[in-house]
């Protein structure tokens, strides 16, 4: 039954990641009609239950959403080393172009004022607003982000953090809300102690978690104020739990990623590609998908379109929630067809 509560509140440019050769696809320039088409392709690649989530949110069929995500969490509780299905389902909410905004406020209100409080409702609303905050911030380094961007980013991030904290209060054993908190908090040097405490609590909740270590590893990158030494220390710490969760060994892929970036900056391109391939081989989940995306990007710039297409297909197979990568793959396919004429 449709549940509705009215609540008022406050590309087609073809290209790749910018290696100094061509401009990358600007996600904001993809027309709405094309986003809807790409979303349809994305949904066709998702597990059948997950593919229904976005349409159900659009129709405010929160009963389905609640049941679906609760089922995933119950499966996760039985095996806390298996975070893949749940992480993919949450990535659907955080992916930039998935049409999720506009139901979560009603979803939370429904459970706050009508039904029992819902961990899932607060978590998903937190992720939706975190996505909006990242979109407002843009993909630039801190020094290039405008004051207006920062203002809007802070607004949405504050809403997101409030909802994530509400989720954690309802589920003290949570790992995922804390992981997304870490992702937000790395933007704020003044809140590094809060970030560290959030990570500590998450690891206490699940010492075998790859997901929370992945988000924490991201905050340890030098470009976010960390260091390669701290990244390597996290890899070593995770290895002590590897007998109980072999997936933790995949964190070493982050050091290969770091090497790939450093080699690229030095214009040692073959060494960079070699390190990137090692990162892709070692990584799991979203980070593995990212490595294949980067390799596809590099091969495209080198004119190796068939190899680029193969890497992008691998990326999409792992994380079919990323619409810009589907668009990028189509652009490469079009390039290959045009060269065959």
MONORUR-V86336 format. One record per backbone hydrogen bond with DSSP energy under -1.0 kcal/mol. NH is the residue of the N-H (numbers start at 0). CO is the residue of the C=O. If there is no record, write none. Layout:
nh=NH co=CO
nh=NH co=CO
//
This chain:
nh=2 co=59
nh=18 co=16
nh=28 co=25
nh=29 co=26
nh=34 co=30
nh=35 co=31
nh=36 co=32
nh=37 co=33
nh=38 co=34
nh=39 co=35
nh=40 co=36
nh=41 co=37
nh=42 co=38
nh=43 co=39
nh=44 co=41
nh=45 co=42
nh=50 co=46
nh=52 co=49
nh=55 co=51
nh=56 co=52
nh=57 co=53
nh=58 co=54
nh=59 co=56
nh=60 co=55
nh=61 co=59
nh=64 co=60
nh=65 co=61
nh=66 co=62
nh=67 co=63
nh=68 co=64
nh=69 co=65
nh=70 co=66
nh=71 co=67
nh=72 co=68
nh=73 co=69
nh=74 co=70
nh=75 co=71
nh=76 co=72
nh=77 co=73
nh=78 co=74
nh=81 co=78
nh=82 co=80
nh=86 co=82
nh=87 co=83
nh=88 co=84
nh=89 co=85
nh=90 co=86
nh=91 co=87
nh=93 co=89
nh=94 co=90
nh=97 co=94
nh=99 co=97
nh=106 co=102
nh=107 co=103
nh=108 co=104
nh=109 co=105
nh=110 co=106
nh=111 co=107
nh=112 co=108
nh=113 co=109
nh=114 co=109
nh=121 co=117
nh=122 co=118
nh=123 co=119
nh=124 co=120
nh=125 co=121
nh=126 co=122
nh=127 co=123
nh=128 co=124
nh=129 co=125
nh=130 co=126
nh=131 co=127
nh=132 co=128
nh=133 co=129
nh=134 co=130
nh=135 co=131
nh=136 co=132
nh=137 co=133
nh=143 co=140
nh=144 co=141
nh=149 co=145
nh=150 co=146
nh=151 co=147
nh=152 co=148
nh=153 co=149
nh=154 co=150
nh=155 co=151
nh=156 co=152
nh=157 co=153
nh=158 co=154
nh=159 co=155
nh=160 co=156
nh=161 co=157
nh=162 co=158
nh=163 co=159
nh=164 co=160
nh=165 co=161
nh=166 co=162
nh=167 co=163
nh=168 co=164
nh=169 co=165
nh=170 co=166
nh=173 co=170
nh=178 co=174
nh=179 co=175
nh=180 co=176
nh=181 co=177
nh=182 co=178
nh=183 co=179
nh=184 co=180
nh=185 co=181
nh=186 co=183
nh=187 co=184
nh=190 co=187
nh=191 co=188
nh=194 co=190
nh=195 co=191
nh=196 co=192
nh=197 co=193
nh=198 co=194
nh=199 co=195
nh=200 co=196
nh=201 co=197
nh=202 co=198
nh=203 co=199
nh=204 co=200
nh=205 co=201
nh=208 co=205
nh=213 co=209
nh=214 co=210
nh=215 co=211
nh=216 co=212
nh=217 co=213
nh=218 co=214
nh=220 co=217
nh=223 co=220
nh=224 co=221
nh=225 co=220
nh=226 co=219
nh=230 co=226
nh=231 co=227
nh=232 co=228
nh=233 co=229
nh=234 co=230
nh=235 co=231
nh=236 co=232
nh=237 co=233
nh=238 co=234
nh=239 co=236
nh=240 co=237
nh=241 co=238
nh=243 co=240
nh=244 co=240
nh=247 co=244
nh=248 co=245
nh=249 co=246
nh=250 co=247
nh=251 co=248
nh=252 co=249
nh=253 co=250
nh=255 co=251
nh=256 co=252
nh=257 co=253
nh=258 co=254
nh=259 co=255
nh=260 co=256
nh=261 co=257
nh=262 co=258
nh=263 co=259
nh=264 co=260
nh=265 co=261
nh=266 co=263
nh=267 co=262
nh=268 co=266
nh=271 co=267
nh=272 co=268
nh=273 co=269
nh=274 co=270
nh=275 co=271
nh=276 co=272
nh=277 co=273
nh=278 co=274
nh=279 co=275
nh=280 co=276
nh=281 co=277
nh=282 co=278
nh=288 co=284
nh=289 co=285
nh=290 co=286
nh=291 co=287
nh=292 co=288
nh=293 co=289
nh=294 co=290
nh=295 co=291
nh=296 co=292
nh=297 co=293
nh=298 co=294
nh=299 co=295
nh=300 co=296
nh=301 co=297
nh=302 co=299
nh=303 co=298
nh=304 co=302
nh=307 co=303
nh=308 co=304
nh=309 co=305
nh=310 co=306
nh=311 co=307
nh=312 co=308
nh=313 co=309
nh=314 co=310
nh=315 co=311
nh=316 co=312
nh=317 co=313
nh=318 co=314
nh=321 co=318
nh=325 co=321
nh=326 co=322
nh=327 co=323
nh=328 co=324
nh=329 co=325
nh=330 co=326
nh=331 co=327
nh=332 co=328
nh=333 co=329
nh=334 co=330
nh=335 co=331
nh=336 co=332
nh=337 co=333
nh=338 co=334
nh=339 co=335
//
